[in-house]
């Protein structure tokens, strides 16, 4: 008697014989029984004893080909039926020469009978995969399609995960199974949903199956499977439904793979490459399958991920409103997580989607994320959020919904990144100018205070927006806030006056309009009339000092900053104002000196020239000069000389006199000769008239005689191209003639 599997009852094992065979078997019973006793004894001696594979297959094939197979199947106890059949199926699919139809019939029987209650789905999937591996002939390759579809429909998670585990590199059998699962309407959506769950986790997706297996799944294995699905002649319906989320999952996987490549991923990818036809890097897998466009290289670099995502979003946001809504919904869900991954690329994509048609609902969802991400430590993330707010502000009826963000936007005005400040101002101005906006007193005071440093920003656009918002604050502040606001307006008065002479016409016009609004608040009607009538700094400065005589010292401090302005027009206005201020403070030299020597008031060296500006306009200049400490004299005077020679409209004689005084008094001990040479060079550059061109000859000769090396080297450095200054060098100065 042949070997009988232990889980098949003896009565069933023998009942497949015909009646004639049974009669013959009865006669041969003693011999058969002896054979069975021998087998039984062998099993008792060695429980692991099994017949050779070739002998086992004969018995299984015999059972499956019996016309009463269904009877045999039902004869098993329900609790043993699944396990017993799976064992048979595993043994069959491992035996490569087994009957193809017999194996398929057994798997059919198992799935059809117990599909809803199966507990060993992963083992069944592995059996099906092995069956496909050995039966790829066209005549039988679709033999198990219905079985696979039914199993997937009932257990989509277990089937997808099991197939990714047993065939992560997606061999030809796995590819055939994936294609079958996504071409059937009843399973395609379920399969894509499960693939998405794996794709969105990098590098490993933690999960478990019904058999208790908790082995992690490589996210890149799902990408590999999706690649085979995308190569199908016809696009599966489920792909269209899940395309937005699949696209984003793949794009984020590119980001992950360029930032971190674990050993497991690297090893897996090398194994996939051995099969051929794959890119050299996992991060290029998405680009390999999609249309090749400019921007993919940007996507493949960690530093430019967000830029590439924004570029891609701009290219595809016109696909359809449904697509945009699906993408936005998913991104909002992703960014709402406690610790979102791919925060920067996701935000970049979402911001661009906001500009697409029908983005109103998406904008409201985006606003829920804004308070959190405005506090991000990443300046790029903050800039992206502000960009999104700028887009929303283009829709007038959405602007009032941004009012709750005013306090957070004000906090960003202190940011060190000027791009962030610029975008914050552009959003703030639209919110404040929006219909029905009322500014409270605390907000008005905070806003005015934080705008003050921005009035002198290098960017004309920042200056323009800052002054515009300052104007809105003055205009909209409630009555109870006007009195405390006056102090801040007083502090901003002189900067506004100087910027009336700004080289940028938009800034100048805005400052002029703000002055006309500020003067009534301060009750300075005469100043307002002067600003309206005469835009000359001398006239405005004279009126300001008459109206605000007690603030002269404060104006002195403020104006020193503007003498070093990069704009010639503002620098000249500041120097002219200092001249007017010097006349008004002529009787207060000690007060000027106190400002200079006050240890609690520290200014950079370039700005410590206020005392000397006053000195130059006072007939007792020599007395004031000698009153300074020798250790401060040279540095302070050089600072004044530099400021004077940069101010092209300053008194020529005053500048020359100061340089004469400096060289005559301290020539042998001078330590800042190069700076003095540069001042003399600038003086010559602006004073080439015959009547004054030799005014500094003696000073230059004395300086060169005492410090020939420093003078020659300094002049070669500041004028390497040898401008017209060299032609005016006096004979005997020690400088080479041309």
DOMARKOL-11118 format. One record per residue (C-alpha): chain; x, y, z; residue in one letter. Coordinates in steps of 0.5 Angstrom, whole numbers, plus 500, padded with zeros to 3 digits. Layout:
<'A' <X Y Z> 'a'>
...
//
This chain:
<'A' <500 500 500> 'x'>
<'A' <503 507 498> 'x'>
<'A' <504 512 504> 'x'>
<'A' <498 516 506> 'x'>
<'A' <498 523 509> 'x'>
<'A' <497 523 516> 'x'>
<'A' <491 528 516> 'x'>
<'A' <487 524 511> 'x'>
<'A' <482 519 514> 'x'>
<'A' <484 511 512> 'x'>
<'A' <476 510 510> 'x'>
<'A' <477 516 505> 'x'>
<'A' <484 514 503> 'x'>
<'A' <481 507 501> 'x'>
<'A' <474 509 499> 'x'>
<'A' <477 512 492> 'x'>
<'A' <478 505 489> 'x'>
<'A' <472 502 485> 'x'>
<'A' <468 496 487> 'x'>
<'A' <472 491 483> 'x'>
<'A' <479 494 486> 'x'>
<'A' <475 493 493> 'x'>
<'A' <474 486 492> 'x'>
<'A' <481 484 490> 'x'>
<'A' <483 488 496> 'x'>
<'A' <480 484 500> 'x'>
<'A' <483 478 498> 'x'>
<'A' <490 482 499> 'x'>
<'A' <488 485 506> 'x'>
<'A' <493 481 510> 'x'>
<'A' <499 484 505> 'x'>
<'A' <496 491 505> 'x'>
<'A' <495 491 512> 'x'>
<'A' <502 488 513> 'x'>
<'A' <505 494 509> 'x'>
<'A' <501 499 513> 'x'>
<'A' <503 496 520> 'x'>
<'A' <510 497 517> 'x'>
<'A' <509 504 515> 'x'>
<'A' <506 505 522> 'x'>
<'A' <512 502 526> 'x'>
<'A' <516 507 522> 'x'>
<'A' <512 513 524> 'x'>
<'A' <512 511 531> 'x'>
<'A' <520 510 531> 'x'>
<'A' <521 517 527> 'x'>
<'A' <515 522 527> 'x'>
<'A' <519 526 522> 'x'>
<'A' <519 520 517> 'x'>
<'A' <516 522 510> 'x'>
<'A' <516 518 504> 'x'>
<'A' <520 521 498> 'x'>
<'A' <517 527 494> 'x'>
<'A' <516 522 488> 'x'>
<'A' <512 517 492> 'x'>
<'A' <508 523 496> 'x'>
<'A' <506 526 489> 'x'>
<'A' <503 520 487> 'x'>
<'A' <498 519 493> 'x'>
<'A' <496 527 492> 'x'>
<'A' <495 526 485> 'x'>
<'A' <490 520 486> 'x'>
<'A' <486 524 491> 'x'>
<'A' <485 530 487> 'x'>
<'A' <483 526 481> 'x'>
<'A' <478 522 484> 'x'>
<'A' <471 524 482> 'x'>
<'A' <469 524 489> 'x'>
<'A' <474 530 491> 'x'>
<'A' <468 534 494> 'x'>
<'A' <466 528 498> 'x'>
<'A' <473 527 501> 'x'>
<'A' <474 535 502> 'x'>
<'A' <468 535 506> 'x'>
<'A' <470 529 510> 'x'>
<'A' <475 533 514> 'x'>
<'A' <473 537 520> 'x'>
<'A' <472 544 519> 'x'>
<'A' <478 546 524> 'x'>
<'A' <483 542 520> 'x'>
<'A' <481 543 513> 'x'>
<'A' <484 549 512> 'x'>
<'A' <491 547 515> 'x'>
<'A' <491 540 512> 'x'>
<'A' <489 543 505> 'x'>
<'A' <495 548 505> 'x'>
<'A' <500 543 507> 'x'>
<'A' <498 539 501> 'x'>
<'A' <498 545 497> 'x'>
<'A' <505 547 499> 'x'>
<'A' <508 540 498> 'x'>
<'A' <505 540 491> 'x'>
<'A' <507 547 489> 'x'>
<'A' <514 545 491> 'x'>
<'A' <514 539 487> 'x'>
<'A' <516 542 480> 'x'>
<'A' <514 536 476> 'x'>
<'A' <507 536 480> 'x'>
<'A' <500 536 476> 'x'>
<'A' <499 543 474> 'x'>
<'A' <491 542 474> 'x'>
<'A' <491 538 481> 'x'>
<'A' <495 544 484> 'x'>
<'A' <490 549 481> 'x'>
<'A' <484 545 483> 'x'>
<'A' <486 544 490> 'x'>
<'A' <487 552 491> 'x'>
<'A' <480 553 488> 'x'>
<'A' <477 548 492> 'x'>
<'A' <480 551 498> 'x'>
<'A' <479 559 497> 'x'>
<'A' <472 557 494> 'x'>
<'A' <470 553 500> 'x'>
<'A' <473 557 506> 'x'>
<'A' <475 564 503> 'x'>
<'A' <471 568 508> 'x'>
<'A' <474 565 514> 'x'>
<'A' <481 563 512> 'x'>
<'A' <487 564 517> 'x'>
<'A' <493 562 513> 'x'>
<'A' <492 567 507> 'x'>
<'A' <500 569 507> 'x'>
<'A' <501 561 506> 'x'>
<'A' <496 561 500> 'x'>
<'A' <499 567 497> 'x'>
<'A' <506 564 497> 'x'>
<'A' <503 557 494> 'x'>
<'A' <499 561 488> 'x'>
<'A' <506 565 487> 'x'>
<'A' <510 558 486> 'x'>
<'A' <504 556 482> 'x'>
<'A' <505 562 477> 'x'>
<'A' <513 561 477> 'x'>
<'A' <512 554 474> 'x'>
<'A' <506 555 470> 'x'>
<'A' <507 561 466> 'x'>
<'A' <505 558 459> 'x'>
<'A' <499 562 455> 'x'>
<'A' <495 556 456> 'x'>
<'A' <494 555 463> 'x'>
<'A' <497 562 466> 'x'>
<'A' <490 565 467> 'x'>
<'A' <488 558 471> 'x'>
<'A' <488 561 478> 'x'>
<'A' <485 568 476> 'x'>
<'A' <478 567 479> 'x'>
<'A' <482 564 485> 'x'>
<'A' <486 570 486> 'x'>
<'A' <481 575 485> 'x'>
<'A' <476 572 490> 'x'>
<'A' <482 571 495> 'x'>
<'A' <484 578 494> 'x'>
<'A' <477 581 495> 'x'>
<'A' <476 578 501> 'x'>
<'A' <483 579 504> 'x'>
<'A' <486 585 501> 'x'>
<'A' <491 587 506> 'x'>
<'A' <494 580 507> 'x'>
<'A' <494 578 500> 'x'>
<'A' <498 585 498> 'x'>
<'A' <503 584 504> 'x'>
<'A' <504 577 503> 'x'>
<'A' <506 578 496> 'x'>
<'A' <510 584 497> 'x'>
<'A' <514 579 502> 'x'>
<'A' <515 573 498> 'x'>
<'A' <517 577 491> 'x'>
<'A' <519 584 493> 'x'>
<'A' <523 585 487> 'x'>
<'A' <517 583 483> 'x'>
<'A' <519 577 479> 'x'>
<'A' <515 575 473> 'x'>
<'A' <510 571 477> 'x'>
<'A' <509 577 482> 'x'>
<'A' <508 581 476> 'x'>
<'A' <502 577 473> 'x'>
<'A' <499 577 479> 'x'>
<'A' <499 584 480> 'x'>
<'A' <496 585 473> 'x'>
<'A' <491 580 475> 'x'>
<'A' <489 584 481> 'x'>
<'A' <488 591 479> 'x'>
<'A' <485 589 472> 'x'>
<'A' <478 587 476> 'x'>
<'A' <474 592 478> 'x'>
<'A' <472 588 485> 'x'>
<'A' <479 588 487> 'x'>
<'A' <483 594 484> 'x'>
<'A' <481 599 489> 'x'>
<'A' <483 595 495> 'x'>
<'A' <489 593 492> 'x'>
<'A' <491 600 490> 'x'>
<'A' <489 602 497> 'x'>
<'A' <494 597 501> 'x'>
<'A' <499 599 496> 'x'>
<'A' <499 606 498> 'x'>
<'A' <499 604 505> 'x'>
<'A' <506 601 504> 'x'>
<'A' <508 607 499> 'x'>
<'A' <507 612 504> 'x'>
<'A' <512 609 509> 'x'>
<'A' <520 610 508> 'x'>
<'A' <524 605 508> 'x'>
<'A' <520 600 512> 'x'>
<'A' <512 599 513> 'x'>
<'A' <511 596 519> 'x'>
<'A' <505 591 519> 'x'>
<'A' <502 584 521> 'x'>
<'A' <498 579 517> 'x'>
<'A' <492 574 519> 'x'>
<'A' <498 569 521> 'x'>
<'A' <501 573 526> 'x'>
<'A' <507 575 521> 'x'>
<'A' <510 582 523> 'x'>
<'A' <515 582 518> 'x'>
<'A' <516 589 515> 'x'>
<'A' <515 591 508> 'x'>
<'A' <520 595 504> 'x'>
<'A' <516 601 501> 'x'>
<'A' <521 600 495> 'x'>
<'A' <518 593 494> 'x'>
<'A' <511 597 493> 'x'>
<'A' <514 602 488> 'x'>
<'A' <517 596 484> 'x'>
<'A' <510 593 484> 'x'>
<'A' <507 599 482> 'x'>
<'A' <512 600 476> 'x'>
<'A' <510 593 473> 'x'>
<'A' <502 596 474> 'x'>
<'A' <504 602 470> 'x'>
<'A' <507 598 464> 'x'>
<'A' <500 595 463> 'x'>
<'A' <497 597 456> 'x'>
<'A' <491 600 459> 'x'>
<'A' <491 604 465> 'x'>
<'A' <487 600 471> 'x'>
<'A' <481 604 473> 'x'>
<'A' <483 604 481> 'x'>
<'A' <489 608 478> 'x'>
<'A' <485 614 476> 'x'>
<'A' <482 614 483> 'x'>
<'A' <488 614 487> 'x'>
<'A' <492 617 482> 'x'>
<'A' <493 624 486> 'x'>
<'A' <495 620 492> 'x'>
<'A' <500 615 489> 'x'>
<'A' <503 621 485> 'x'>
<'A' <505 624 492> 'x'>
<'A' <507 618 495> 'x'>
<'A' <512 617 489> 'x'>
<'A' <514 624 490> 'x'>
<'A' <515 623 497> 'x'>
<'A' <519 617 496> 'x'>
<'A' <524 620 492> 'x'>
<'A' <525 625 497> 'x'>
<'A' <526 620 502> 'x'>
<'A' <531 616 498> 'x'>
<'A' <535 622 496> 'x'>
<'A' <536 624 504> 'x'>
<'A' <537 617 507> 'x'>
<'A' <538 610 504> 'x'>
<'A' <538 604 509> 'x'>
<'A' <543 598 508> 'x'>
<'A' <536 594 507> 'x'>
<'A' <534 599 501> 'x'>
<'A' <541 599 498> 'x'>
<'A' <541 591 498> 'x'>
<'A' <534 590 495> 'x'>
<'A' <536 595 490> 'x'>
<'A' <542 592 488> 'x'>
<'A' <538 585 487> 'x'>
<'A' <533 589 483> 'x'>
<'A' <538 591 478> 'x'>
<'A' <541 584 477> 'x'>
<'A' <534 583 473> 'x'>
<'A' <536 589 469> 'x'>
<'A' <532 595 466> 'x'>
<'A' <532 599 472> 'x'>
<'A' <535 606 474> 'x'>
<'A' <542 606 478> 'x'>
<'A' <538 610 484> 'x'>
<'A' <532 608 487> 'x'>
<'A' <530 616 487> 'x'>
<'A' <530 615 479> 'x'>
<'A' <525 610 479> 'x'>
<'A' <519 615 479> 'x'>
<'A' <522 619 474> 'x'>
<'A' <524 613 470> 'x'>
<'A' <517 611 469> 'x'>
<'A' <514 618 468> 'x'>
<'A' <514 623 462> 'x'>
<'A' <521 626 462> 'x'>
<'A' <521 634 463> 'x'>
<'A' <525 639 466> 'x'>
<'A' <525 639 473> 'x'>
<'A' <527 632 475> 'x'>
<'A' <534 633 476> 'x'>
<'A' <532 639 481> 'x'>
<'A' <527 634 485> 'x'>
<'A' <533 629 486> 'x'>
<'A' <537 634 490> 'x'>
<'A' <535 634 497> 'x'>
<'A' <537 642 497> 'x'>
<'A' <532 643 492> 'x'>
<'A' <526 638 493> 'x'>
<'A' <521 644 495> 'x'>
<'A' <523 648 489> 'x'>
<'A' <522 642 484> 'x'>
<'A' <515 640 488> 'x'>
<'A' <513 647 487> 'x'>
<'A' <515 647 479> 'x'>
<'A' <511 640 478> 'x'>
<'A' <505 643 482> 'x'>
<'A' <505 649 477> 'x'>
<'A' <505 644 471> 'x'>
<'A' <499 639 473> 'x'>
<'A' <495 644 477> 'x'>
<'A' <490 645 471> 'x'>
<'A' <489 638 470> 'x'>
<'A' <482 638 474> 'x'>
<'A' <479 641 480> 'x'>
<'A' <477 634 482> 'x'>
<'A' <485 632 482> 'x'>
<'A' <487 639 486> 'x'>
<'A' <482 637 491> 'x'>
<'A' <484 630 492> 'x'>
<'A' <491 633 492> 'x'>
<'A' <490 638 497> 'x'>
<'A' <486 634 502> 'x'>
<'A' <491 629 502> 'x'>
<'A' <496 634 503> 'x'>
<'A' <492 638 509> 'x'>
<'A' <491 631 512> 'x'>
<'A' <499 629 512> 'x'>
<'A' <501 636 515> 'x'>
<'A' <496 636 520> 'x'>
<'A' <500 630 523> 'x'>
<'A' <503 631 530> 'x'>
<'A' <510 629 526> 'x'>
<'A' <509 630 519> 'x'>
<'A' <514 627 514> 'x'>
<'A' <516 631 508> 'x'>
<'A' <514 637 511> 'x'>
<'A' <517 642 506> 'x'>
<'A' <516 639 500> 'x'>
<'A' <509 637 502> 'x'>
<'A' <508 645 504> 'x'>
<'A' <511 647 497> 'x'>
<'A' <506 643 493> 'x'>
<'A' <500 645 497> 'x'>
<'A' <501 652 496> 'x'>
<'A' <502 652 489> 'x'>
<'A' <495 648 489> 'x'>
<'A' <492 654 492> 'x'>
<'A' <493 658 486> 'x'>
<'A' <489 653 482> 'x'>
<'A' <481 654 480> 'x'>
<'A' <476 653 485> 'x'>
<'A' <481 653 491> 'x'>
<'A' <476 656 496> 'x'>
<'A' <475 650 500> 'x'>
<'A' <482 648 500> 'x'>
<'A' <484 655 502> 'x'>
<'A' <480 654 509> 'x'>
<'A' <483 648 510> 'x'>
<'A' <490 651 509> 'x'>
<'A' <489 656 514> 'x'>
<'A' <488 651 519> 'x'>
<'A' <495 649 518> 'x'>
<'A' <498 657 518> 'x'>
<'A' <499 658 526> 'x'>
<'A' <503 652 527> 'x'>
<'A' <507 653 521> 'x'>
<'A' <508 660 522> 'x'>
<'A' <512 658 528> 'x'>
<'A' <517 653 524> 'x'>
<'A' <524 654 525> 'x'>
<'A' <525 653 518> 'x'>
<'A' <525 659 514> 'x'>
<'A' <523 656 508> 'x'>
<'A' <517 653 511> 'x'>
<'A' <515 660 514> 'x'>
<'A' <516 663 507> 'x'>
<'A' <512 658 503> 'x'>
<'A' <506 659 508> 'x'>
<'A' <507 666 507> 'x'>
<'A' <506 665 500> 'x'>
<'A' <500 661 501> 'x'>
<'A' <497 667 505> 'x'>
<'A' <499 672 499> 'x'>
<'A' <495 667 494> 'x'>
<'A' <489 667 499> 'x'>
<'A' <489 675 499> 'x'>
<'A' <488 675 492> 'x'>
<'A' <481 673 493> 'x'>
<'A' <478 679 496> 'x'>
<'A' <472 675 500> 'x'>
<'A' <477 671 503> 'x'>
<'A' <482 677 506> 'x'>
<'A' <477 678 513> 'x'>
<'A' <478 670 514> 'x'>
<'A' <486 672 516> 'x'>
<'A' <485 677 521> 'x'>
<'A' <486 672 527> 'x'>
<'A' <493 671 524> 'x'>
<'A' <495 679 525> 'x'>
<'A' <499 678 532> 'x'>
<'A' <503 672 529> 'x'>
<'A' <504 676 523> 'x'>
<'A' <507 682 527> 'x'>
<'A' <511 677 531> 'x'>
<'A' <515 675 524> 'x'>
<'A' <517 682 523> 'x'>
<'A' <522 681 528> 'x'>
<'A' <525 675 523> 'x'>
<'A' <532 676 521> 'x'>
<'A' <530 673 514> 'x'>
<'A' <528 679 510> 'x'>
<'A' <525 675 505> 'x'>
<'A' <520 673 511> 'x'>
<'A' <519 680 513> 'x'>
<'A' <518 682 506> 'x'>
<'A' <512 677 505> 'x'>
<'A' <509 678 512> 'x'>
<'A' <509 686 510> 'x'>
<'A' <505 684 504> 'x'>
<'A' <500 680 507> 'x'>
<'A' <499 685 513> 'x'>
<'A' <498 691 509> 'x'>
<'A' <492 687 505> 'x'>
<'A' <489 684 511> 'x'>
<'A' <489 691 515> 'x'>
<'A' <486 695 508> 'x'>
<'A' <481 689 508> 'x'>
<'A' <474 691 508> 'x'>
<'A' <471 692 516> 'x'>
<'A' <478 691 519> 'x'>
<'A' <478 695 526> 'x'>
<'A' <485 695 529> 'x'>
<'A' <485 695 537> 'x'>
<'A' <490 700 541> 'x'>
<'A' <495 694 543> 'x'>
<'A' <495 692 536> 'x'>
<'A' <497 699 533> 'x'>
<'A' <502 700 539> 'x'>
<'A' <506 694 537> 'x'>
<'A' <505 694 530> 'x'>
<'A' <508 701 530> 'x'>
<'A' <514 699 534> 'x'>
<'A' <516 693 530> 'x'>
<'A' <515 698 524> 'x'>
<'A' <520 703 526> 'x'>
<'A' <527 699 525> 'x'>
<'A' <524 697 518> 'x'>
<'A' <523 704 515> 'x'>
<'A' <530 704 514> 'x'>
<'A' <531 697 511> 'x'>
<'A' <535 696 505> 'x'>
<'A' <530 694 500> 'x'>
<'A' <525 699 498> 'x'>
<'A' <519 695 497> 'x'>
<'A' <520 693 505> 'x'>
<'A' <521 701 506> 'x'>
<'A' <515 702 502> 'x'>
<'A' <510 697 505> 'x'>
<'A' <513 699 512> 'x'>
<'A' <511 706 511> 'x'>
<'A' <504 704 508> 'x'>
<'A' <502 700 514> 'x'>
<'A' <505 705 519> 'x'>
<'A' <500 710 515> 'x'>
<'A' <494 705 516> 'x'>
<'A' <496 705 523> 'x'>
<'A' <496 712 524> 'x'>
<'A' <489 713 520> 'x'>
<'A' <485 707 524> 'x'>
<'A' <488 707 531> 'x'>
<'A' <482 708 536> 'x'>
<'A' <481 715 540> 'x'>
<'A' <484 712 546> 'x'>
<'A' <490 709 543> 'x'>
<'A' <492 716 539> 'x'>
<'A' <495 719 546> 'x'>
<'A' <500 713 547> 'x'>
<'A' <501 713 539> 'x'>
<'A' <504 720 539> 'x'>
<'A' <511 718 542> 'x'>
<'A' <512 713 537> 'x'>
<'A' <510 717 531> 'x'>
<'A' <515 723 534> 'x'>
<'A' <520 718 534> 'x'>
<'A' <519 716 527> 'x'>
<'A' <518 723 525> 'x'>
<'A' <525 725 523> 'x'>
<'A' <526 718 519> 'x'>
<'A' <520 720 515> 'x'>
<'A' <522 727 513> 'x'>
<'A' <529 724 511> 'x'>
<'A' <525 719 506> 'x'>
<'A' <521 724 503> 'x'>
<'A' <528 725 499> 'x'>
<'A' <529 717 498> 'x'>
<'A' <531 715 491> 'x'>
<'A' <525 711 490> 'x'>
<'A' <519 715 488> 'x'>
<'A' <514 710 491> 'x'>
<'A' <517 710 498> 'x'>
<'A' <518 718 498> 'x'>
<'A' <511 719 496> 'x'>
<'A' <508 714 501> 'x'>
<'A' <513 718 506> 'x'>
<'A' <510 725 504> 'x'>
<'A' <503 722 505> 'x'>
<'A' <504 719 512> 'x'>
<'A' <508 726 514> 'x'>
<'A' <501 730 512> 'x'>
<'A' <497 725 516> 'x'>
<'A' <502 724 522> 'x'>
<'A' <503 732 523> 'x'>
<'A' <495 733 525> 'x'>
<'A' <496 727 530> 'x'>
<'A' <502 731 533> 'x'>
<'A' <498 738 533> 'x'>
<'A' <504 740 528> 'x'>
<'A' <500 744 523> 'x'>
<'A' <506 749 522> 'x'>
<'A' <510 743 520> 'x'>
<'A' <505 740 516> 'x'>
<'A' <504 747 512> 'x'>
<'A' <511 747 510> 'x'>
<'A' <511 740 508> 'x'>
<'A' <506 741 503> 'x'>
<'A' <509 748 501> 'x'>
<'A' <516 747 501> 'x'>
<'A' <520 740 500> 'x'>
<'A' <527 743 502> 'x'>
<'A' <530 739 508> 'x'>
<'A' <533 746 511> 'x'>
<'A' <526 749 511> 'x'>
<'A' <523 743 514> 'x'>
<'A' <528 742 519> 'x'>
<'A' <528 749 521> 'x'>
<'A' <521 748 522> 'x'>
<'A' <521 742 526> 'x'>
<'A' <527 744 531> 'x'>
<'A' <522 750 532> 'x'>
<'A' <516 746 533> 'x'>
<'A' <520 741 537> 'x'>
<'A' <526 744 540> 'x'>
<'A' <526 740 546> 'x'>
<'A' <527 734 542> 'x'>
<'A' <534 737 539> 'x'>
<'A' <538 732 542> 'x'>
<'A' <534 726 540> 'x'>
<'A' <534 728 533> 'x'>
<'A' <542 729 533> 'x'>
<'A' <542 722 535> 'x'>
<'A' <537 720 529> 'x'>
<'A' <541 724 524> 'x'>
<'A' <547 721 525> 'x'>
<'A' <545 714 522> 'x'>
<'A' <543 717 516> 'x'>
<'A' <549 721 514> 'x'>
<'A' <552 714 513> 'x'>
<'A' <546 712 508> 'x'>
<'A' <548 709 502> 'x'>
<'A' <543 713 498> 'x'>
<'A' <546 720 496> 'x'>
<'A' <540 724 497> 'x'>
<'A' <539 722 504> 'x'>
<'A' <546 723 506> 'x'>
<'A' <546 730 503> 'x'>
<'A' <539 731 507> 'x'>
<'A' <542 729 513> 'x'>
<'A' <548 733 513> 'x'>
<'A' <544 739 511> 'x'>
<'A' <540 738 517> 'x'>
<'A' <546 737 522> 'x'>
<'A' <548 744 519> 'x'>
<'A' <541 747 521> 'x'>
<'A' <541 743 528> 'x'>
<'A' <548 745 529> 'x'>
<'A' <546 752 529> 'x'>
<'A' <540 751 533> 'x'>
<'A' <545 748 538> 'x'>
<'A' <550 753 538> 'x'>
<'A' <549 755 545> 'x'>
<'A' <549 748 548> 'x'>
<'A' <556 745 546> 'x'>
<'A' <556 741 553> 'x'>
<'A' <550 738 551> 'x'>
<'A' <553 735 545> 'x'>
<'A' <559 733 548> 'x'>
<'A' <555 729 554> 'x'>
<'A' <551 726 548> 'x'>
<'A' <558 724 545> 'x'>
<'A' <561 721 551> 'x'>
<'A' <555 718 554> 'x'>
<'A' <557 711 556> 'x'>
<'A' <550 708 556> 'x'>
<'A' <549 711 548> 'x'>
<'A' <554 706 544> 'x'>
<'A' <554 708 537> 'x'>
<'A' <559 705 531> 'x'>
<'A' <565 709 530> 'x'>
<'A' <562 711 523> 'x'>
<'A' <557 715 527> 'x'>
<'A' <561 718 532> 'x'>
<'A' <562 725 529> 'x'>
<'A' <556 729 531> 'x'>
<'A' <560 733 536> 'x'>
<'A' <565 735 530> 'x'>
<'A' <559 737 525> 'x'>
<'A' <557 742 531> 'x'>
<'A' <565 744 531> 'x'>
<'A' <565 746 524> 'x'>
<'A' <560 751 524> 'x'>
<'A' <562 754 530> 'x'>
<'A' <567 760 530> 'x'>
<'A' <571 757 536> 'x'>
<'A' <573 750 532> 'x'>
<'A' <580 750 535> 'x'>
<'A' <578 751 542> 'x'>
<'A' <573 745 541> 'x'>
<'A' <578 741 538> 'x'>
<'A' <583 742 543> 'x'>
<'A' <578 740 548> 'x'>
<'A' <578 733 546> 'x'>
<'A' <582 728 549> 'x'>
<'A' <588 726 545> 'x'>
<'A' <587 719 544> 'x'>
<'A' <580 720 541> 'x'>
<'A' <582 726 537> 'x'>
<'A' <584 722 531> 'x'>
<'A' <579 717 530> 'x'>
<'A' <573 722 531> 'x'>
<'A' <576 727 526> 'x'>
<'A' <577 721 521> 'x'>
<'A' <570 719 522> 'x'>
<'A' <567 726 521> 'x'>
<'A' <572 727 515> 'x'>
<'A' <569 721 511> 'x'>
<'A' <562 723 512> 'x'>
<'A' <564 730 509> 'x'>
<'A' <567 727 503> 'x'>
<'A' <562 722 502> 'x'>
<'A' <557 728 502> 'x'>
<'A' <558 731 496> 'x'>
<'A' <554 738 497> 'x'>
<'A' <558 739 504> 'x'>
<'A' <562 745 505> 'x'>
<'A' <569 744 501> 'x'>
<'A' <573 749 505> 'x'>
<'A' <570 746 512> 'x'>
<'A' <572 739 509> 'x'>
<'A' <579 741 507> 'x'>
<'A' <580 745 514> 'x'>
<'A' <579 739 518> 'x'>
<'A' <584 735 514> 'x'>
<'A' <589 740 515> 'x'>
<'A' <587 741 522> 'x'>
<'A' <588 733 523> 'x'>
<'A' <595 733 519> 'x'>
<'A' <598 739 522> 'x'>
<'A' <597 737 529> 'x'>
<'A' <598 729 530> 'x'>
<'A' <602 728 523> 'x'>
<'A' <607 724 527> 'x'>
<'A' <603 719 531> 'x'>
<'A' <597 718 526> 'x'>
<'A' <595 711 526> 'x'>
<'A' <589 711 521> 'x'>
<'A' <593 714 515> 'x'>
<'A' <590 710 509> 'x'>
<'A' <583 712 512> 'x'>
<'A' <586 719 511> 'x'>
<'A' <589 718 504> 'x'>
<'A' <582 716 502> 'x'>
<'A' <579 722 505> 'x'>
<'A' <584 726 501> 'x'>
<'A' <582 722 495> 'x'>
<'A' <575 723 495> 'x'>
<'A' <576 731 496> 'x'>
<'A' <580 731 490> 'x'>
<'A' <575 727 486> 'x'>
<'A' <569 732 488> 'x'>
<'A' <574 739 488> 'x'>
<'A' <578 739 481> 'x'>
<'A' <576 747 480> 'x'>
<'A' <582 751 479> 'x'>
<'A' <581 755 485> 'x'>
<'A' <581 750 490> 'x'>
<'A' <585 744 487> 'x'>
<'A' <591 746 490> 'x'>
<'A' <588 747 497> 'x'>
<'A' <590 740 500> 'x'>
<'A' <597 740 497> 'x'>
<'A' <601 742 504> 'x'>
<'A' <597 737 508> 'x'>
<'A' <598 731 503> 'x'>
<'A' <606 733 502> 'x'>
<'A' <606 733 510> 'x'>
<'A' <603 726 511> 'x'>
<'A' <607 723 505> 'x'>
<'A' <613 726 508> 'x'>
<'A' <611 723 515> 'x'>
<'A' <608 716 512> 'x'>
<'A' <611 715 505> 'x'>
<'A' <609 707 505> 'x'>
<'A' <602 708 508> 'x'>
<'A' <600 714 503> 'x'>
<'A' <603 710 497> 'x'>
<'A' <600 703 498> 'x'>
<'A' <593 706 501> 'x'>
<'A' <593 710 494> 'x'>
<'A' <594 704 490> 'x'>
<'A' <589 700 493> 'x'>
<'A' <583 706 493> 'x'>
<'A' <585 708 486> 'x'>
<'A' <588 702 482> 'x'>
<'A' <586 704 476> 'x'>
<'A' <590 711 477> 'x'>
<'A' <584 716 476> 'x'>
<'A' <585 723 475> 'x'>
<'A' <587 724 482> 'x'>
<'A' <594 722 480> 'x'>
<'A' <595 728 475> 'x'>
<'A' <594 733 481> 'x'>
<'A' <599 730 486> 'x'>
<'A' <604 736 487> 'x'>
<'A' <611 736 486> 'x'>
<'A' <615 734 492> 'x'>
<'A' <610 730 495> 'x'>
<'A' <613 723 494> 'x'>
<'A' <608 720 490> 'x'>
<'A' <611 718 483> 'x'>
<'A' <609 723 477> 'x'>
<'A' <606 720 471> 'x'>
//
